[in-house]
Amino acid sequence: MCPRATASLWFDTDSDGVAKARPALDADVQADVAVIGAGITGLTAALLLAREGASVVVLDRAVVCGGATGRTTAKVSALQQTRLSTISGKHGAERVRAYVDASIGALRFIVDTVTAEGIACDLEDRPAFTYAGDERQVAAVQREHEAARAAGLDAELTTDTGLPFDVPAAVRLDHQAQLHPVRYVRGLAERAEAAGATIFEHTDVTGLSEGSPCRVHTAGGATVTARDVVVATNYAMLDRGLFFSRLESTRSYLVAARVGGDVPEGMLITAGTPTRSLRTFRDGDDTYLLVGGEGHTTGSSDAQPERYAALEAFAREHFDVVDVPYRFSTQDAMPVDDLPYVGRYTPVSSHLFVATGFQKWGLTNGTAGAMAIADLIAGRENRWARAFDPNRLTLRAAPKFTQLGLHTARHLVGDRLMPAQAGSADDVPPGQGRVVRDGLGKTGVYRDDDGTLHAVSLRCTHLGCLLHFNDAEPSWDCPCHGSRFDVDGNVLEGPATQPLERRDPPGVG
């Protein structure tokens, strides 16, 4: 079995190794704009709005860049696997051009910001490739090339990718970028603060009252009163707008292998499954190869440590691997119609905005989303805001919408009929989590490697689905809408905002 997941490579290789500590919100404050989420989207929006003279308060459950942004492959590209051909098939050429325009706009913003602000984040110009992992994926590569060219990108077909194995076909797009995401986003945070924004960490947002003004409520009791609120939490955290019915949460995995010998200089990803996403990172004398893939729906029974092992095996098969010191995972929100949701939260929202559904390409989509929201708040037209309107109706998304609804209904009912995995907490082995019989009900129990037991309610605090244990993390994950909790019940991922009820371990002898 593969060793347990470790911290993200990006946190361990941050330039100074010590993140700036910011306080939790402990008193009521007022601002023009409240931003919920201190990742790429929230902090880009905070920087843009603060520079326009708005007073901005940013709130985060954890720390700056502590969520999905700190666990990404950190590719900044308009060529995104087969996104363009997929969008073309569902929405047509106009929406593809808007999506490309947003991606290129985000790339230029990031490059310009790094250059102008002197953010040391290892920004590098790199070609991006979507390649065929086998002959069955060649047609998908060709379709992506056609869609990219039709959208105005100077993409080319090639078989030369720099990979140490033959590739039957690939799309190449030059002058894209890769960077160190933690260094970049922490740089954004510092520039936003210099422009007047205030950032609070370790502050759980539990609710929001929309009005004139809006009020953001936190677990500690403090309230932020603001004219406008931006929800930039990866997965939309408020139930209004029914985003939980239009987003599918997926988890994917990364290993960072320290390698010798030749490595590809480009950023690469397969056109089909199994997904293999690759890029390199150099830290002093060490060269790391990041290999990502093995995605699955959050909360499914497929969350196994063997997924890390599969990625490591791929790296060892094709490259000179010295060791694999980093294994980490991330979570993404996948919209039913393959376009992000960016704009006003509901059709009647005047001052509540959302950016979500980035489909594993958060650096570009998150940046573009922040730019669009900053324009909307300022009353300016944005070139891609219409394409990303959260309140759009897309008939071609109806089958996926129905599929997600059936998936949720199956787990709401079916999981309650499943038998417990253990009769007593005494039966839970070290380093494992089990669903344990508790009278007429069930309790989730995890045993540390040192034998300490952690017991929680299995009922997700979002909409009541029963949680599944993810032994690759470890965590308790919701199969319905992707909320995740640590072994003590604290919220790791939304849309849930409340922790799980902690319980006594049942049946301990």
Beta strands, then each sheet from edge to edge (+ up, - down):
strand 1: 29-36
strand 2: 56-59
strand 3: 75-76
strand 4: 124-131
strand 5: 156-158
strand 6: 170-178
strand 7: 198-200
strand 8: 205-209
strand 9: 214-218
strand 10: 223-231
strand 11: 247-260
strand 12: 267-270
strand 13: 276-283
strand 14: 286-297
strand 15: 320-335
strand 16: 341-344
strand 17: 352-356
strand 18: 432-438
strand 19: 441-447
strand 20: 453-456
strand 21: 468-470
strand 22: 475-477
strand 23: 484-485
strand 24: 491-493
sheet 1: 7+ 2+ 1+ 10+ 9- 8+
sheet 2: 7+ 2+ 1+ 10+ 17+ 16-
sheet 3: 3+ 6- 4+ 12+ 13- 14+ 11- 15+
sheet 4: 3+ 6- 5+
sheet 5: 18+ 19- 20+
sheet 6: 21+ 22- 23+ 24-
end
